[in-house]
Amino acid sequence: MRYKVAILGATGMVGQKFVQLLENHPWFKISGLIASERRVGKIYGEEVEWVVSQDIPKPVRDIEMLPMDPKKVDADIVFSALPSDVAREVEGKFAGDGFVVASNASAYRMAEDVPLVIPEVNPDHLALVEIQRRRRGWDGFIVTNPNCTTIMLVITLKPLMELGLKEVFVATMQALSGAGYPGVPSLSITDNVIPYIKGEEEKVESEPLKLLGRFDGERVLNSEIRISASCHRVPVLDGHTEAVFARFEREVEISEVVDAFNSLESIRDLPTSPERVIIVREEEDRPQPRLDRDAGNGMSVVVGRVRKDGKKGIKYIAMGHNTVRGAAGASILNAELMVKEKLI
């Protein structure tokens, strides 16, 4: 069976990435592209300024774009690439009308009854779905994926929790595509680093605590680790790089950390799941976005330069594809997990 899926915000950069990744998906088939009011009724291939690959996939070129009205959409799953200010109203409307919403937007991420999920990290948090439906009276529901920077960080932190992780400092070097299209003006970013991304540090410091928290049957009890982040925009097209400094309750060895990274298991029966969730590179100058962002079809996180940082510290570099693992691919993987868990 192939499930019918629609994309909210299909013309933007993340929306386009959804279209690209879903083109040949074995479980999902695009049945609708949903856009802003001024684009309703227009042909997708004629209206969209396509930027994520060379060509617009043929199956969607001639699709007429739909309004953000649940009554006009025929789909089993709605993927959301909407801006957060729009997402709160529109996603709630679709969930209330019986749709499964897999959201990349931040509007509902930190809501107590909405699952914020990375399948390899906290699949048990999907149990919040029934609590959400009961509390809100919705026939459908919303499941969210984290901020793109958060995803890369948390995937590497999850296996370190078993070693007594206590505190994390992270400095990010974030790609231009994370700002959407047309993104950052060229005269601002060329020959430059911008040391501020609005709202980003707050997300990176708060979302991991929910993701790494414990579901007690009614709510998620946040993790008590401390995270401090500094986020920066750099002149790279795709691929967020993060310098991570981790503090532990005891002295840990590099070999323990590498073994922990290698122990994080992939969910192998999901089509979008990579063979290896974390790939540890031994070269002293890796990972690099240009060389490593497409690892695992863009769904793996690549780690390198693992080294000691004082008696109870470890530091390393993590890198991942921000619009694949960090955005559209994350929502698709969440939807696949929901199919597996028979929530769809």
Residue pairs with C-beta under 8 A, 6 or more apart in sequence:
1 27
2 26
2 27
2 28
2 29
3 27
3 28
3 29
3 76
3 77
3 339
3 344
4 28
4 29
4 31
4 32
4 74
4 75
4 76
4 77
5 22
5 28
5 29
5 30
5 31
5 75
5 76
5 77
5 78
5 79
5 335
6 30
6 31
6 32
6 33
6 34
6 66
6 73
6 74
6 75
6 77
6 78
6 79
7 15
7 18
7 19
7 22
7 30
7 32
7 33
7 34
7 78
7 79
7 80
7 81
8 15
8 34
8 68
8 78
8 79
8 80
8 81
8 82
8 87
8 90
8 91
8 94
9 15
9 34
9 35
9 80
9 81
9 82
9 83
9 86
10 16
10 18
10 19
10 33
10 34
10 35
10 44
10 48
10 65
10 81
11 33
11 35
11 36
11 39
11 44
11 47
11 48
11 49
11 65
12 81
12 180
12 181
13 51
13 52
13 177
13 180
13 181
13 323
14 81
14 104
14 180
14 323
14 327
14 328
15 33
15 81
16 48
16 50
16 51
16 52
17 52
17 81
17 323
17 324
17 327
17 328
17 329
18 79
18 81
18 328
18 331
18 332
19 30
19 33
19 56
19 57
19 60
20 52
20 53
20 57
20 328
21 272
21 324
21 328
21 329
21 332
22 28
22 29
22 30
22 79
22 332
23 57
23 59
23 60
25 271
25 272
25 332
26 271
27 271
27 336
27 339
28 77
28 332
28 335
30 59
30 60
30 63
31 74
31 75
32 63
32 66
32 73
32 74
32 75
33 44
33 60
33 63
33 65
33 66
34 65
34 66
34 67
34 68
34 73
34 78
35 42
35 47
35 65
35 66
36 68
37 67
37 68
39 47
39 65
40 65
40 66
40 67
41 64
41 65
42 64
42 65
43 61
43 62
43 63
43 64
43 65
44 56
44 60
44 61
44 62
44 63
44 64
44 65
45 56
45 60
45 61
45 62
45 63
47 65
48 56
49 181
50 56
51 181
52 323
66 72
66 73
68 90
68 93
70 93
70 94
70 97
70 98
70 99
71 97
73 94
73 99
75 99
76 100
76 344
77 99
77 100
77 101
77 102
77 335
77 338
77 344
78 94
78 99
78 100
78 101
78 102
79 102
79 103
79 104
79 328
79 331
79 332
79 335
80 87
80 90
80 91
80 101
80 102
80 103
80 104
80 105
80 331
81 104
81 105
81 327
81 328
82 90
82 91
82 103
82 105
83 105
84 105
84 106
84 107
85 107
87 103
87 105
87 106
87 107
87 108
88 107
88 108
91 101
91 103
91 105
91 107
91 108
91 142
92 108
92 138
92 142
94 101
94 140
95 101
95 136
95 138
95 139
95 140
95 141
95 142
96 136
96 137
96 138
96 139
96 140
97 139
97 140
98 138
98 139
98 140
99 140
100 140
100 141
100 143
100 335
100 338
100 343
100 344
101 140
101 141
101 142
101 143
102 143
102 145
102 331
102 332
102 334
102 335
102 338
103 142
103 143
103 144
103 145
103 331
104 144
104 145
104 327
104 328
104 330
104 331
105 144
106 144
106 147
106 203
108 114
108 142
108 144
109 116
109 144
109 146
109 147
109 203
109 207
109 210
110 116
110 206
110 207
110 210
112 219
112 220
113 128
113 131
113 132
113 135
113 136
113 219
114 128
114 132
114 142
114 143
114 144
115 125
115 126
115 127
115 128
115 129
115 132
115 143
115 144
116 122
116 125
116 144
116 145
116 146
116 207
116 210
116 211
117 123
117 125
117 126
117 143
117 144
117 145
117 211
117 334
117 337
118 145
118 146
118 151
118 154
118 155
118 158
118 211
118 330
119 267
119 270
119 273
119 333
119 334
119 336
119 337
120 155
120 158
120 264
120 265
120 266
120 267
120 277
121 154
121 155
121 158
121 211
121 212
122 211
122 212
122 213
122 215
123 267
123 337
123 341
124 215
125 211
125 215
125 220
126 143
126 337
126 338
126 341
126 343
127 215
127 217
128 215
128 219
128 220
129 141
129 143
129 343
131 218
131 219
132 138
132 141
132 142
133 139
133 140
133 141
141 343
143 334
143 335
143 338
145 151
145 327
145 330
145 331
145 333
145 334
146 154
146 203
146 207
146 208
146 211
146 330
147 200
147 203
147 204
147 207
147 326
148 174
148 178
148 240
148 322
148 323
148 325
148 326
148 327
149 172
149 174
149 178
149 200
149 203
149 204
149 229
149 231
149 240
149 242
149 322
149 326
150 203
150 204
150 207
150 208
150 211
151 320
151 325
151 326
151 330
152 240
152 242
152 301
152 318
152 319
152 320
152 322
152 325
152 326
153 168
153 170
153 204
153 208
153 242
153 244
153 318
154 207
154 208
154 211
154 212
155 264
155 277
155 278
155 301
155 318
155 320
156 244
156 261
156 278
156 301
156 303
156 316
156 318
157 165
157 168
157 208
157 212
157 225
157 246
158 212
158 264
159 260
159 261
159 263
159 264
159 278
160 246
160 248
160 257
160 260
160 314
161 212
161 223
161 225
162 260
163 248
163 250
163 252
163 256
163 257
163 260
164 248
164 249
164 250
164 252
165 225
165 246
165 247
165 248
166 225
166 226
166 247
166 248
166 249
167 225
167 226
167 227
167 246
167 247
168 208
168 225
168 226
168 227
168 228
168 244
168 245
168 246
168 247
169 227
169 228
169 229
169 244
169 245
170 204
170 227
170 228
170 229
170 230
170 242
170 243
170 244
170 245
171 229
171 230
171 231
171 232
171 242
171 243
172 200
172 204
172 229
172 230
172 231
172 232
172 240
172 241
172 242
172 243
173 193
173 232
173 234
173 236
173 240
173 241
173 242
173 243
174 197
174 200
174 231
174 232
174 233
174 234
174 240
174 241
174 322
175 234
175 236
175 237
175 238
175 239
175 240
175 289
175 322
176 183
176 184
176 189
176 233
176 235
176 236
176 237
177 183
177 237
177 238
177 322
177 323
178 197
178 233
178 240
178 322
178 323
178 326
179 197
179 233
184 194
184 233
188 194
189 233
189 234
189 235
190 235
191 235
192 235
193 232
193 233
193 234
193 235
194 232
194 233
194 234
195 230
195 232
196 231
196 232
197 231
197 232
197 233
200 229
200 231
201 229
201 230
201 231
204 227
204 229
204 231
205 227
205 228
205 229
208 223
208 225
208 227
209 222
209 223
209 224
209 225
209 227
210 220
210 222
210 223
211 223
212 223
212 225
213 220
213 221
213 222
213 223
214 220
214 221
214 223
215 221
234 241
236 289
236 290
237 289
238 289
238 293
238 321
238 322
238 323
239 289
239 290
239 292
239 293
239 319
239 320
239 321
239 322
240 289
240 319
240 320
240 322
240 326
241 287
241 288
241 289
241 317
241 318
241 319
242 317
242 318
242 319
243 315
243 317
244 315
244 316
244 317
244 318
245 309
245 313
245 314
245 315
246 309
246 313
246 314
246 315
246 316
247 312
247 313
248 312
248 313
248 314
249 312
250 312
251 311
251 312
252 312
252 314
254 306
254 307
254 308
254 314
257 306
257 314
257 316
258 280
258 306
261 278
261 280
261 303
261 306
262 278
262 280
264 277
264 278
265 277
266 273
266 274
266 275
266 276
266 277
267 273
267 337
267 340
268 275
269 340
270 333
270 336
270 337
270 340
271 336
272 297
272 299
272 329
272 332
272 333
272 336
273 299
273 333
273 336
274 295
274 296
274 297
274 299
274 300
275 296
275 300
276 296
276 300
277 296
277 300
277 301
278 300
278 301
278 302
278 303
279 292
279 295
279 296
279 300
279 301
279 302
279 303
280 302
280 303
280 304
280 306
281 287
281 292
281 302
281 303
281 304
282 304
283 304
284 304
284 305
286 292
286 302
286 304
286 305
287 302
287 303
287 304
287 317
287 318
287 319
288 319
289 319
292 302
292 319
293 319
293 320
293 321
294 321
295 302
297 324
298 320
298 321
298 324
298 325
298 329
299 321
299 324
299 325
299 329
299 333
300 320
300 325
301 318
301 319
301 320
301 325
302 318
302 319
302 320
303 316
303 317
303 318
303 319
304 316
304 317
305 315
305 316
305 317
306 314
306 315
306 316
307 314
307 315
307 316
308 314
308 315
309 315
320 326
321 329
323 329
335 344
338 344
